[in-house]
């Protein structure tokens, strides 16, 4: 379990390169709508709930994540991007 602010979660999503939602979905065997729901989307017709709970508060409120696998994949992608930029 991990707690993060909603705005920080959105900043991570917005920092991801194009195609990351599909890459995360493919690597984890999830529907892309489920991955988008993790980052604040609300398409429950195609995607599933992602096991987080939002508590009202500053900076968009707190998000308590039951499972951090999607977040971990997103952070790995950002690390890859940062490493490839620093090598160039």
Buried (B, 14 or more C-beta within 10 A) or exposed (E): EEEBBBEEBBEBBEBBEEEBBEBBBEBBEBBBBBBBBBBBBEEEEEBEEBBBEEEEEEEBEBBEBEEBBBBEBBBEBBEEBEEEEEEE
